[in-house]
């Protein structure tokens, strides 16, 4: 049990040192591929280095400095059995606590593994529910799930509500395709298993979170190579508000939205890039020295205290004398008033630095809060503009329907009038024919004149009605064209307002980035 505990402590120490090096020198810089493999290698090294044992043998005659012995002994003291007390077998309490701890550890690991299995079952359910279309290098699955789009190994799960031929659809498709090409799902599956088994190590969870973010950085960089970075950042900002996804996949709408937008819009190259990468060598050497080297001591030696080895060259082994080194204390000649003044000055300087640091932290939080308010305001404005546009479109649609309905009614009236005139003409022709059969030639001539005059009157009335109908139709058409122009101008005005808001948002975001960079440099 002591060996497992020692290995576990060294594993946590190794992972903590390697993650601290990443957080201080590599995090939020643009060499994302290097950061990805660094974090994966840090997890593997943290698991393997504590298994390496290289003993260091310090005998009595070597005369090594006591400070080195103390340091190395403190590092490797947890691996020596003499520093570990084992409870007697007769005491059952220790065994009970040990078993309870093991049971609790297994239960927590099982719960995390259960979440891992649940994500796999969700993917399997989608593959059974929707048909997968095989392409050259991956499988394309068209779905209607709200959690899509996302990628998992060689499967790309797409949302049918997103037009693949649109600009946004092409950018999202390039983003997810890059995850598949770079095999990011293998990284996530490996880290999910590691964090499930070694869940008590917090640095593994932090490394998994950073690897997920680095995946998104890499995919965003690939997706914006041939597109506008600002439009892509706007797409992330708009769509991330309503997105959710399983834990095991690479979703497009990731939760690290602020870091992603900052990385997309930033064009600055990190300073001392080669030096930052090169710092892995001394850090790896330090971790290897802490975990791999173990001090081998002899029984009866006490290396926790400084020892002076006094022995003559021609003396026998039995005559070697071990004596504790005597230390001569150094007299402090500083005056009490000077001491008090120096202490007071140090305290004042510390207080000033603390106040300055707190003030900078408050200003930074205020800037972040202002950015979030601007984002919220932009979102509300876009929703209002969409509602207004939909309202005007609905009104224009109703107006067109009403105009069409009136046109149909006028056409029906014209048709009925023409039919009525035709019936009247037929009736008059019948009366004329009957009159011609019974009357003489003079009456026939008079009837023909009367019929001709009546037909001319009906012809004029029909032409007049057709002219009125034509004028009314032209008036309706002019009103429709006028309404269409007004709607077009309104949409153009709304588009200009949205562009102005986008420009203002970009300027504020760039200003925030510059201020954050200045604060970071200070």
Secondary structure, 3 states (H helix, E strand, C coil): CHHHHHHHHHHHHHHHHHHHHHHHHHCCCCCHHHHHHHHHHHHHHHHHHHHCCEEEECCHHHCCCHHHHHHHHHHHHHHCHHHCCCCCCCCHHHHHHHHHHHHHHHHHHHHHHHHHHHHHHHHHHHHHHCCEEECCCCEEEEECCCCCCEEECCEEEEECCCCCCCHHHHHHHHHHHHHHHCCHHHHHHHHHHHHHHCCCCHHHHHHHHHHHHHHHHHHHHHHCCCCCHHHHHHHHHHHHHHCCCCCCCEECCCCCHHHHHHHHHCCCCCCCHHHHHHCHHHHHHHHHHHHHEEEECCCCCCCCCCEEEECCCCCCHHHCEEEECCCCCCCCCCCHHHHHHHHHHHHHHHHHHHHHHHHHHHHHHHHHHHHHHHHHHHHHHHHHHHHHHHHHHHHHHHHHHHHHHHHHHHHHHHHHHHHHHHHHHHHHHHHHHHHHHHCCHHHHHHHHHHHHHHHHHHHHHHHHHHHHHHHHHHHHHHHHHHHHHHHHHHHHHHHHHHHHHHHHHHHHHHHHHHHHHHHHHC
